[in-house]
Each structure stands twice: as structure tokens, then as C-alpha cells.
Amino acid sequence: MDYIGPECPICGDRDCYQEIYPYWRYAIDLFPEFRKEKVPIARLLCRKNNSTFSLLPIQLIPYFQYTVSAVIGTLFCGLSCRLMGQVGFYGAEASVDPESNVTAWLVFCWLMVMVRGFRRGHAELIVLYDLSRIRTSETTVSWQEFWDYVEVFGIDPDRIWRPELHLLLYQYSQRTQLFLFGTPSQHRSGRA
């Protein structure tokens, strides 16, 4: 399980868990340059249920090797290509290091994950940001909707944008004890 918060996600107690050996996973960043590193992820054991869970940093996405910054940065490349009249998914693929294994299909999937995360978090995010200009469609996910959200959050591809992105992730996680993007294991299995 991936975990955010002071309470055990398995039993709900605050003092039931103990730290055990971490596991290692890849974290891939693409900007300013391609970097693929193994990073340790803290693991804890719920002593009541004898089950483990992990403390995944908020700049990572559950079940993704690519960081949130890598995904957002690649989508910004796609937006830039679209503004020049190109197909955004293919332009984004061509804009990143070939060793990163990013494909147009992966960029499309990332757009879906990001917009769905923003939509899922909309009710909480509206407390922190003015989301009145966000327009969603029942049938499609669009580049425009992605752009509307990041613009409202002050994440501007033409300047240093990582601090605003990390602030957004932190604020959302602090308010909800959830990840803005992706679904951790405890929510996939129906246990939480």
C-alpha cells in the first residue's frame, strides 16, 4: 500500500505501525534532462493486521515510474507542439530523450490521468483555487481542460513551475490524505 498521513491506512490507529526495510523503485525524471534512478521507499508494518504499507513521496505517482514533474513537463511539450499546429502526443514524444521510452500513446494516457486527477480533486481544490473557469466534458478529456487547470494553479511552462506544482501536490495531500494523481494500492483493492 502507498500511504499519506499519520494514521495507519490498514487499521486506522496512529501507533500500530513500525518501520521495516524499504523497497526500491525507479523514479524517472525528464527535465531538465533524462534521469532514471532507483529510490528507496519507506515501508511500514501494521502490527495489528501484520500487513505492510509504504510512504510514497508526493512527487511520485502510485504505479508510475515517471515523476509528476516528468509527466507535466512532457504534457507542456505536447501543448507547445499543438500551438504550432502539430499533433501534441507525437510532438511530446519527439521532445523528450529517446532513452526515456516515452511514446505518443503514453503521453495520451498521461493526459487522461492528469485531467482525471484534477477532476477527482476538484471539490477539494476549489477551496484553495478559483476553478470557476474550468470547463469539463462528460465524454472527452482535452488539452484545453488540462491547460485551464494548470493555468489556474499558476503552473506556467514559460517559467520555473516545479515549486507551484509541488505546492499543489502538498496542499491537496495535506487536506485529503490522498494522491492527486494515480490510485494507491489501498484504494485499488477496496480495503480503504
N, C-alpha and C positions, 0 to 999 in steps of 0.2 A: 504494500500500500504506500502511496505517496501521501504526505501529511503536512498540513499547515495548522498550527495552533497549539495551545497549551494543554488541551485535553486529549486523552487517548482516543483515536478515531474508532477503536475497536470496542472498548467497554465504557468510555466516557469519563473515566476517572483521571485525576491530574497526577496522581502519584503511583500509578500501577506499572509504569514502563521503565526499562533500563536500557542503556546504550549497549549495543553489540557491535561486532565488526562491520565496517562499512562495505558496500559493494562499489564496484567501479563501472562507470558507463561513459560512453563517448558524448562529448559536447562539441558541436561543430559551429564555428562562427565564420562568417564570410566577409565581414567588413571590419577594419579596412583591408584585411587580406584573409585568405583562406587559412583556417587553423582548426585542426582536429586533435583534441586532447582527451585523454581519459581523466575523469574527475571522480573523486570519492563522494559517495552519497551516504550520509549518516543513516544508520538503521537502528531501530529500537524494538524491544521485545515487550509485548503486553504480558505481564506475569499472570494476570487473571485467566486469559484465554490461550496463553502460550502461542501467540501469533505475532508475526513481525510486521512493522511498517517502516517507511523511510521518510526522511526530511529532505524533500527535493527543493532546491533553491528556486525562487520565483522567476528567475531569468531563464529557467529551463521549462520545457513543456512536457507534461507526462507522456511517455511513449514516443517522444521525438528525440532524434539525435541533434537536430539543429536548434540553436538558441532562439529565443523570441526576437532578439535583435537581428539575427541572420534572416529570419522569415520576413520581418517587417522591412528590412533593408532590400531584400530581393523583390518584395512587392512594390517598393518605391521605384526600383529599376523598371518593373513592369509598367507602372504608371507613366514613367518618363517615356518609355517606348510608345505607349498608346498616344501620348500627346504629340508624338512625332508621326503619327499615322500608321504605326506598326502594330502587329499583334502582340499584346503585352506579355502573354505567357512565354512565347518564344523569345522575345526580346530580353526578358528577365533571365531566361536560361542562358542566353548568349553573354549576358553581362557579368556573370559570376565565374569563378575559377572552374575550369573543366574537371579538375580533380574532386570537386565538391559533389559530383553526381546529381546535381540539380537538373531536373527535366521540366519541360513545359507542363506536363501532367502534374508533377509535384507542386509547381507554382500555382496551378489551378486549385489543387487540394488545399494548399496553404491559404489561398484567398477565402475558400469556404470555411476553413477552421477559424480564421481571424474574424470574419464577419459574424459567424455563428457565436463566437465567444463574446463579441461586442453586444449582440442581440440578447444573449443569455444574461449578460451582466447589466443590461440597460437599466433595469429598475433600481439597481444599487448605484450605478454610475450617474444617474440623473440627479442624485443628491449632491454629487461633487462637481458636476459639469452641466452646462446648459445644452441639453441634447434636443432642443425643440426643432432644430433644422434637419435632424436625421430623418430620412425617408426610407422605409423598408418596403420590400415587395414580398408578397406571400409566395411567389413562385420562383424568384431568381435572387441570386447574390451577385452584386455588381461591384465593379471597380469604383463607381461613384459612391456607393454606400461606404466602402472601406475608406475612401478619401474623406468623406464627410466626418466619419468618426475620428480619424487621426488628426484632422484639422481642428476639430473641437477640443481635442486633448492637448493641442499645442505641439504636436509631433510633426515637425516641418522638415522634409527631406533636404532643404536648401541650407540647413544649419545643423549644428550639433543637436541631435534629437534623443540620444540614449537616456540622458537624465530624465526627460519628461516621460519616456516610456517606462523606465524603472519606477518612477514615482507613481504612475498609473497602476502598474502591477502591484506595487506595495500597498497603495491605498485600498485597492479592491480586495486584496488578500487579507488585510487587516480588518476590513469591515465584514467580510463574509467567511473567512477561513477556507476559501476555495481558490482554485486557479482560474484566472480569467480565460485562458486558452487551454484546451485539452481536457481530458477526463481522467482523473487519477483512478487507480485500481479499486479503491473502496467504493467508488460510485459506479463502476462497471459491473461489479458483482452483485449489487443490490443490497450490500450489507449496511450501507450508511444512507 
